[in-house]
Amino acid sequence: MSTVSHEPSRVDFELPRSSPLRRVREVWTSLAITAMWVAVFATAIWGPDARFNSNDGSTSTVPSVVFVAVFAFLGSWIVAKYGFRRQHEE
């Protein structure tokens, strides 16, 4: 009688789906968005007002946090879109 020997099994290194290395991108994305909204919060507390003078002598005052919040909203939208997107495995 003869026996057939099998090849030694190969172990392929593959990261599990919930690996911390796969989460690094999401962590940095979250930190970037948090930093944007912390800047909005700091501007709301200590930021100056934007004053606009017209030709007739009247002055309009708008808190500068309004402008910062608009750009933080747009920035977090863009960062979240590209930072949290899923990579399709082929």
The first five atom37 places (N, CA, C, CB, O) and aatype in JSON, in Angstrom:
{
  "aatype": [12, 15, 16, 19, 15, 8, 6, 14, 15, 1, 19, 3, 13, 6, 10, 14, 1, 15, 15, 14, 10, 1, 1, 19, 1, 6, 19, 17, 16, 15, 10, 0, 9, 16, 0, 12, 17, 19, 0, 19, 13, 0, 16, 0, 9, 17, 7, 14, 3, 0, 1, 13, 2, 15, 2, 3, 7, 15, 16, 15, 16, 19, 14, 15, 19, 19, 13, 19, 0, 19, 13, 0, 13, 10, 7, 15, 17, 9, 19, 0, 11, 18, 7, 13, 1, 1, 5, 8, 6, 6],
  "atom_mask": [
    [1, 1, 1, 1, 1],
    [1, 1, 1, 1, 1],
    [1, 1, 1, 1, 1],
    [1, 1, 1, 1, 1],
    [1, 1, 1, 1, 1],
    [1, 1, 1, 1, 1],
    [1, 1, 1, 1, 1],
    [1, 1, 1, 1, 1],
    [1, 1, 1, 1, 1],
    [1, 1, 1, 1, 1],
    [1, 1, 1, 1, 1],
    [1, 1, 1, 1, 1],
    [1, 1, 1, 1, 1],
    [1, 1, 1, 1, 1],
    [1, 1, 1, 1, 1],
    [1, 1, 1, 1, 1],
    [1, 1, 1, 1, 1],
    [1, 1, 1, 1, 1],
    [1, 1, 1, 1, 1],
    [1, 1, 1, 1, 1],
    [1, 1, 1, 1, 1],
    [1, 1, 1, 1, 1],
    [1, 1, 1, 1, 1],
    [1, 1, 1, 1, 1],
    [1, 1, 1, 1, 1],
    [1, 1, 1, 1, 1],
    [1, 1, 1, 1, 1],
    [1, 1, 1, 1, 1],
    [1, 1, 1, 1, 1],
    [1, 1, 1, 1, 1],
    [1, 1, 1, 1, 1],
    [1, 1, 1, 1, 1],
    [1, 1, 1, 1, 1],
    [1, 1, 1, 1, 1],
    [1, 1, 1, 1, 1],
    [1, 1, 1, 1, 1],
    [1, 1, 1, 1, 1],
    [1, 1, 1, 1, 1],
    [1, 1, 1, 1, 1],
    [1, 1, 1, 1, 1],
    [1, 1, 1, 1, 1],
    [1, 1, 1, 1, 1],
    [1, 1, 1, 1, 1],
    [1, 1, 1, 1, 1],
    [1, 1, 1, 1, 1],
    [1, 1, 1, 1, 1],
    [1, 1, 1, 0, 1],
    [1, 1, 1, 1, 1],
    [1, 1, 1, 1, 1],
    [1, 1, 1, 1, 1],
    [1, 1, 1, 1, 1],
    [1, 1, 1, 1, 1],
    [1, 1, 1, 1, 1],
    [1, 1, 1, 1, 1],
    [1, 1, 1, 1, 1],
    [1, 1, 1, 1, 1],
    [1, 1, 1, 0, 1],
    [1, 1, 1, 1, 1],
    [1, 1, 1, 1, 1],
    [1, 1, 1, 1, 1],
    [1, 1, 1, 1, 1],
    [1, 1, 1, 1, 1],
    [1, 1, 1, 1, 1],
    [1, 1, 1, 1, 1],
    [1, 1, 1, 1, 1],
    [1, 1, 1, 1, 1],
    [1, 1, 1, 1, 1],
    [1, 1, 1, 1, 1],
    [1, 1, 1, 1, 1],
    [1, 1, 1, 1, 1],
    [1, 1, 1, 1, 1],
    [1, 1, 1, 1, 1],
    [1, 1, 1, 1, 1],
    [1, 1, 1, 1, 1],
    [1, 1, 1, 0, 1],
    [1, 1, 1, 1, 1],
    [1, 1, 1, 1, 1],
    [1, 1, 1, 1, 1],
    [1, 1, 1, 1, 1],
    [1, 1, 1, 1, 1],
    [1, 1, 1, 1, 1],
    [1, 1, 1, 1, 1],
    [1, 1, 1, 0, 1],
    [1, 1, 1, 1, 1],
    [1, 1, 1, 1, 1],
    [1, 1, 1, 1, 1],
    [1, 1, 1, 1, 1],
    [1, 1, 1, 1, 1],
    [1, 1, 1, 1, 1],
    [1, 1, 1, 1, 1]
  ],
  "atom_positions": [
    [[0.82, -1.18, 0.0], [0.0, 0.0, 0.0], [0.87, 1.24, 0.0], [-0.94, 0.0, 1.19], [1.93, 1.29, 0.63]],
    [[0.4, 2.21, -0.71], [1.12, 3.48, -0.71], [0.17, 4.59, -0.27], [1.72, 3.78, -2.11], [-1.04, 4.48, -0.42]],
    [[0.72, 5.62, 0.27], [-0.09, 6.77, 0.69], [0.32, 7.98, -0.12], [0.07, 7.04, 2.2], [1.45, 8.09, -0.58]],
    [[-0.61, 8.88, -0.27], [-0.36, 10.11, -1.0], [-0.07, 11.21, 0.01], [-1.56, 10.49, -1.93], [-0.87, 11.46, 0.91]],
    [[1.04, 11.83, -0.14], [1.35, 12.93, 0.79], [0.79, 14.24, 0.23], [2.88, 13.06, 1.01], [0.83, 14.5, -0.97]],
    [[0.27, 15.03, 1.11], [-0.29, 16.32, 0.72], [0.75, 17.41, 0.86], [-1.53, 16.66, 1.56], [1.69, 17.31, 1.65]],
    [[0.56, 18.45, 0.07], [1.46, 19.6, 0.21], [1.22, 20.26, 1.55], [1.25, 20.62, -0.95], [0.11, 20.2, 2.08]],
    [[2.22, 20.86, 2.1], [2.0, 21.58, 3.37], [1.02, 22.73, 3.14], [3.34, 22.11, 3.96], [1.07, 23.41, 2.12]],
    [[0.17, 22.93, 4.09], [-0.83, 23.99, 3.93], [-0.17, 25.35, 4.06], [-1.96, 23.85, 4.97], [0.71, 25.56, 4.9]],
    [[-0.61, 26.27, 3.22], [-0.08, 27.63, 3.25], [-1.04, 28.51, 4.04], [0.12, 28.18, 1.81], [-2.26, 28.41, 3.9]],
    [[-0.47, 29.35, 4.84], [-1.28, 30.28, 5.63], [-1.15, 31.65, 4.98], [-0.83, 30.31, 7.14], [-0.06, 32.23, 4.94]],
    [[-2.26, 32.16, 4.49], [-2.26, 33.5, 3.91], [-2.6, 34.5, 4.99], [-3.27, 33.6, 2.73], [-3.52, 34.29, 5.78]],
    [[-1.83, 35.57, 5.02], [-2.09, 36.62, 6.01], [-3.2, 37.51, 5.49], [-0.8, 37.45, 6.32], [-3.04, 38.17, 4.46]],
    [[-4.3, 37.54, 6.19], [-5.42, 38.39, 5.81], [-5.97, 39.05, 7.07], [-6.53, 37.57, 5.07], [-6.19, 38.39, 8.09]],
    [[-6.18, 40.34, 6.98], [-6.72, 41.06, 8.13], [-8.19, 40.76, 8.31], [-6.5, 42.56, 7.98], [-8.94, 40.73, 7.34]],
    [[-8.62, 40.54, 9.53], [-10.06, 40.41, 9.75], [-10.77, 41.71, 9.41], [-10.35, 40.0, 11.2], [-10.15, 42.78, 9.42]],
    [[-12.04, 41.63, 9.13], [-12.79, 42.82, 8.72], [-12.83, 43.9, 9.79], [-14.2, 42.43, 8.35], [-12.92, 45.08, 9.46]],
    [[-12.76, 43.52, 11.05], [-12.83, 44.52, 12.12], [-11.45, 44.86, 12.67], [-13.72, 44.02, 13.24], [-11.33, 45.27, 13.82]],
    [[-10.43, 44.69, 11.88], [-9.07, 44.94, 12.31], [-8.86, 46.43, 12.59], [-8.07, 44.45, 11.26], [-9.42, 47.28, 11.9]],
    [[-8.05, 46.74, 13.59], [-7.75, 48.16, 13.87], [-7.06, 48.85, 12.69], [-6.86, 48.27, 15.1], [-7.2, 50.06, 12.52]],
    [[-6.32, 48.1, 11.88], [-5.65, 48.72, 10.74], [-6.64, 49.19, 9.69], [-4.67, 47.74, 10.11], [-6.36, 50.13, 8.96]],
    [[-7.79, 48.55, 9.62], [-8.82, 49.01, 8.68], [-9.56, 50.22, 9.23], [-9.81, 47.88, 8.39], [-10.18, 50.96, 8.46]],
    [[-9.49, 50.44, 10.52], [-10.21, 51.54, 11.15], [-9.39, 52.83, 11.22], [-10.63, 51.14, 12.54], [-9.92, 53.86, 11.63]],
    [[-8.13, 52.8, 10.85], [-7.27, 53.98, 10.97], [-7.82, 55.13, 10.15], [-5.84, 53.66, 10.54], [-7.85, 56.27, 10.61]],
    [[-8.26, 54.85, 8.94], [-8.8, 55.9, 8.07], [-10.05, 56.53, 8.7], [-9.13, 55.33, 6.67], [-10.22, 57.75, 8.65]],
    [[-10.9, 55.71, 9.28], [-12.12, 56.22, 9.89], [-11.81, 57.04, 11.14], [-13.05, 55.07, 10.24], [-12.5, 58.02, 11.42]],
    [[-10.79, 56.66, 11.88], [-10.4, 57.42, 13.07], [-9.91, 58.8, 12.68], [-9.3, 56.67, 13.87], [-10.32, 59.79, 13.29]],
    [[-9.04, 58.88, 11.68], [-8.53, 60.18, 11.25], [-9.63, 61.05, 10.65], [-7.41, 60.0, 10.24], [-9.62, 62.27, 10.81]],
    [[-10.56, 60.43, 9.96], [-11.7, 61.18, 9.42], [-12.53, 61.76, 10.55], [-12.57, 60.28, 8.53], [-12.93, 62.93, 10.5]],
    [[-12.8, 60.98, 11.57], [-13.57, 61.45, 12.71], [-12.85, 62.57, 13.46], [-13.86, 60.3, 13.67], [-13.47, 63.54, 13.88]],
    [[-11.54, 62.42, 13.62], [-10.77, 63.47, 14.29], [-10.76, 64.77, 13.5], [-9.34, 63.01, 14.53], [-10.82, 65.85, 14.09]],
    [[-10.69, 64.68, 12.18], [-10.71, 65.89, 11.35], [-12.05, 66.61, 11.46], [-10.43, 65.54, 9.89], [-12.09, 67.84, 11.57]],
    [[-13.14, 65.86, 11.44], [-14.46, 66.47, 11.55], [-14.65, 67.06, 12.95], [-15.57, 65.43, 11.26], [-15.22, 68.15, 13.09]],
    [[-14.19, 66.37, 13.96], [-14.28, 66.89, 15.33], [-13.49, 68.19, 15.47], [-13.76, 65.85, 16.34], [-13.95, 69.13, 16.12]],
    [[-12.3, 68.24, 14.88], [-11.49, 69.46, 14.95], [-12.19, 70.63, 14.29], [-10.13, 69.22, 14.29], [-12.1, 71.76, 14.77]],
    [[-12.88, 70.38, 13.19], [-13.62, 71.46, 12.52], [-14.7, 72.02, 13.44], [-14.25, 70.96, 11.21], [-14.87, 73.24, 13.54]],
    [[-15.44, 71.14, 14.09], [-16.54, 71.62, 14.93], [-16.06, 72.18, 16.26], [-17.53, 70.5, 15.18], [-16.77, 72.98, 16.88]],
    [[-14.89, 71.78, 16.73], [-14.29, 72.43, 17.9], [-13.89, 73.85, 17.54], [-13.05, 71.63, 18.41], [-14.02, 74.76, 18.36]],
    [[-13.41, 74.06, 16.32], [-13.1, 75.42, 15.86], [-14.36, 76.27, 15.79], [-12.4, 75.38, 14.49], [-14.32, 77.46, 16.12]],
    [[-15.47, 75.68, 15.37], [-16.74, 76.42, 15.34], [-17.14, 76.8, 16.76], [-17.86, 75.58, 14.66], [-17.57, 77.93, 17.01]],
    [[-17.0, 75.86, 17.69], [-17.35, 76.13, 19.08], [-16.48, 77.24, 19.67], [-17.21, 74.85, 19.92], [-16.99, 78.13, 20.34]],
    [[-15.16, 77.18, 19.42], [-14.25, 78.21, 19.93], [-14.56, 79.57, 19.31], [-12.8, 77.82, 19.65], [-14.48, 80.6, 19.99]],
    [[-14.91, 79.59, 18.03], [-15.26, 80.86, 17.38], [-16.56, 81.41, 17.94], [-15.39, 80.67, 15.85], [-16.72, 82.63, 18.06]],
    [[-17.49, 80.54, 18.28], [-18.76, 81.0, 18.86], [-18.54, 81.63, 20.22], [-19.75, 79.83, 18.98], [-19.23, 82.58, 20.58]],
    [[-17.57, 81.13, 20.98], [-17.33, 81.67, 22.32], [-16.47, 82.93, 22.25], [-16.66, 80.62, 23.21], [-16.83, 83.96, 22.82]],
    [[-15.34, 82.86, 21.57], [-14.36, 83.94, 21.62], [-14.2, 84.7, 20.31], [-13.05, 83.4, 22.03], [-13.37, 85.62, 20.24]],
    [[-14.94, 84.36, 19.3], [-14.76, 84.99, 17.99], [-15.36, 86.39, 17.93], [0.0, 0.0, 0.0], [-16.33, 86.69, 18.63]],
    [[-14.8, 87.24, 17.09], [-15.33, 88.59, 16.93], [-16.56, 88.59, 16.02], [-14.25, 89.53, 16.37], [-16.93, 87.56, 15.45]],
    [[-17.17, 89.73, 15.9], [-18.3, 89.9, 14.99], [-17.79, 90.47, 13.66], [-19.38, 90.84, 15.61], [-16.8, 91.2, 13.62]],
    [[-18.48, 90.12, 12.6], [-18.18, 90.7, 11.29], [-19.1, 91.91, 11.13], [-18.38, 89.65, 10.11], [-20.32, 91.79, 11.22]],
    [[-18.5, 93.07, 10.89], [-19.28, 94.3, 10.75], [-19.22, 94.77, 9.32], [-18.76, 95.41, 11.71], [-18.15, 94.84, 8.7]],
    [[-20.4, 95.09, 8.8], [-20.5, 95.57, 7.42], [-21.1, 96.96, 7.44], [-21.36, 94.6, 6.55], [-22.19, 97.17, 7.98]],
    [[-20.39, 97.92, 6.84], [-20.85, 99.3, 6.76], [-21.42, 99.58, 5.38], [-19.71, 100.28, 7.09], [-20.84, 99.19, 4.36]],
    [[-22.54, 100.24, 5.36], [-23.13, 100.61, 4.07], [-22.84, 102.08, 3.78], [-24.66, 100.33, 4.06], [-22.29, 102.79, 4.63]],
    [[-23.21, 102.53, 2.61], [-22.94, 103.91, 2.2], [-23.78, 104.92, 2.97], [-23.19, 104.06, 0.72], [-23.38, 106.07, 3.12]],
    [[-24.94, 104.51, 3.46], [-25.79, 105.47, 4.17], [-25.43, 105.58, 5.64], [-27.24, 105.07, 4.03], [-26.11, 106.3, 6.38]],
    [[-24.39, 104.9, 6.09], [-23.93, 105.04, 7.47], [-24.44, 103.96, 8.41], [0.0, 0.0, 0.0], [-24.05, 103.93, 9.58]],
    [[-25.29, 103.08, 7.93], [-25.79, 102.02, 8.82], [-24.77, 100.88, 8.87], [-27.16, 101.49, 8.33], [-23.99, 100.67, 7.94]],
    [[-24.78, 100.16, 9.97], [-23.84, 99.06, 10.19], [-24.61, 97.78, 10.47], [-22.87, 99.38, 11.35], [-25.54, 97.77, 11.28]],
    [[-24.22, 96.72, 9.82], [-24.79, 95.39, 10.09], [-23.73, 94.56, 10.79], [-25.27, 94.69, 8.76], [-22.56, 94.58, 10.41]],
    [[-24.14, 93.83, 11.8], [-23.22, 92.99, 12.55], [-23.7, 91.54, 12.5], [-23.1, 93.47, 14.02], [-24.86, 91.24, 12.81]],
    [[-22.79, 90.66, 12.11], [-23.08, 89.23, 12.04], [-21.98, 88.51, 12.82], [-23.17, 88.71, 10.54], [-20.8, 88.79, 12.61]],
    [[-22.34, 87.59, 13.71], [-21.29, 86.82, 14.4], [-20.45, 86.03, 13.4], [-21.92, 85.87, 15.44], [-20.99, 85.44, 12.46]],
    [[-19.15, 86.02, 13.6], [-18.26, 85.34, 12.64], [-18.45, 83.83, 12.66], [-16.81, 85.69, 12.94], [-18.02, 83.14, 11.73]],
    [[-19.06, 83.31, 13.7], [-19.29, 81.87, 13.77], [-20.21, 81.4, 12.65], [-19.88, 81.49, 15.13], [-20.16, 80.23, 12.27]],
    [[-21.03, 82.27, 12.13], [-21.92, 81.89, 11.02], [-21.1, 81.48, 9.81], [-22.87, 83.05, 10.66], [-21.4, 80.46, 9.17]],
    [[-20.09, 82.25, 9.49], [-19.24, 81.94, 8.33], [-18.39, 80.7, 8.58], [-18.34, 83.13, 8.0], [-18.22, 79.86, 7.69]],
    [[-17.87, 80.58, 9.79], [-17.04, 79.42, 10.14], [-17.89, 78.15, 10.1], [-16.4, 79.6, 11.53], [-17.42, 77.1, 9.65]],
    [[-19.12, 78.22, 10.58], [-20.0, 77.05, 10.6], [-20.36, 76.6, 9.18], [-21.27, 77.37, 11.38], [-20.45, 75.4, 8.92]],
    [[-20.56, 77.54, 8.28], [-20.86, 77.17, 6.89], [-19.7, 76.4, 6.28], [-21.17, 78.43, 6.04], [-19.91, 75.37, 5.63]],
    [[-18.48, 76.89, 6.48], [-17.32, 76.19, 5.92], [-17.04, 74.89, 6.65], [-16.1, 77.09, 5.97], [-16.56, 73.94, 6.04]],
    [[-17.32, 74.82, 7.95], [-17.15, 73.56, 8.68], [-18.16, 72.53, 8.2], [-17.3, 73.78, 10.2], [-17.84, 71.34, 8.1]],
    [[-19.38, 72.96, 7.9], [-20.38, 72.04, 7.37], [-19.94, 71.48, 6.03], [-21.74, 72.74, 7.23], [-20.0, 70.27, 5.8]],
    [[-19.51, 72.36, 5.14], [-19.05, 71.9, 3.82], [-17.81, 71.01, 3.94], [-18.75, 73.11, 2.92], [-17.69, 70.0, 3.25]],
    [[-16.89, 71.41, 4.82], [-15.67, 70.61, 5.02], [-15.96, 69.25, 5.6], [0.0, 0.0, 0.0], [-15.38, 68.26, 5.16]],
    [[-16.86, 69.18, 6.59], [-17.16, 67.86, 7.15], [-17.92, 66.99, 6.17], [-17.96, 68.01, 8.43], [-17.77, 65.77, 6.19]],
    [[-18.72, 67.58, 5.34], [-19.44, 66.82, 4.32], [-18.45, 66.16, 3.35], [-20.43, 67.72, 3.55], [-18.56, 64.98, 3.04]],
    [[-17.48, 66.95, 2.89], [-16.5, 66.44, 1.94], [-15.57, 65.42, 2.6], [-15.68, 67.59, 1.36], [-15.29, 64.37, 2.02]],
    [[-15.1, 65.71, 3.81], [-14.22, 64.77, 4.5], [-14.94, 63.46, 4.79], [-13.7, 65.38, 5.81], [-14.36, 62.38, 4.64]],
    [[-16.2, 63.54, 5.21], [-16.97, 62.32, 5.5], [-17.23, 61.52, 4.23], [-18.29, 62.67, 6.17], [-17.21, 60.29, 4.25]],
    [[-17.47, 62.21, 3.13], [-17.75, 61.52, 1.87], [-16.56, 60.67, 1.44], [-18.11, 62.53, 0.78], [-16.74, 59.53, 1.02]],
    [[-15.36, 61.21, 1.53], [-14.18, 60.48, 1.08], [-13.55, 59.65, 2.19], [-13.17, 61.45, 0.54], [-12.88, 58.65, 1.9]],
    [[-13.73, 60.02, 3.44], [-13.09, 59.28, 4.54], [-13.86, 58.05, 4.96], [0.0, 0.0, 0.0], [-13.26, 57.08, 5.42]],
    [[-15.17, 58.06, 4.83], [-15.98, 56.94, 5.27], [-16.47, 56.07, 4.11], [-17.15, 57.45, 6.05], [-17.27, 55.15, 4.33]],
    [[-16.01, 56.34, 2.9], [-16.49, 55.5, 1.78], [-15.88, 54.11, 1.88], [-16.13, 56.15, 0.41], [-14.8, 53.91, 2.43]],
    [[-16.6, 53.17, 1.35], [-16.19, 51.77, 1.4], [-15.37, 51.44, 0.15], [-17.42, 50.84, 1.5], [-15.72, 51.82, -0.96]],
    [[-14.28, 50.74, 0.36], [-13.47, 50.27, -0.76], [-14.03, 48.92, -1.19], [-11.96, 50.15, -0.37], [-14.1, 47.99, -0.39]],
    [[-14.43, 48.82, -2.44], [-14.96, 47.56, -2.94], [-13.82, 46.6, -3.24], [-15.82, 47.78, -4.2], [-12.87, 46.94, -3.95]],
    [[-13.92, 45.41, -2.68], [-12.89, 44.42, -2.92], [-13.2, 43.67, -4.2], [-12.77, 43.44, -1.72], [-14.33, 43.23, -4.43]],
    [[-12.2, 43.53, -5.02], [-12.41, 42.87, -6.3], [-11.93, 41.44, -6.25], [-11.71, 43.62, -7.41], [-12.02, 40.72, -7.25]]
  ]
}
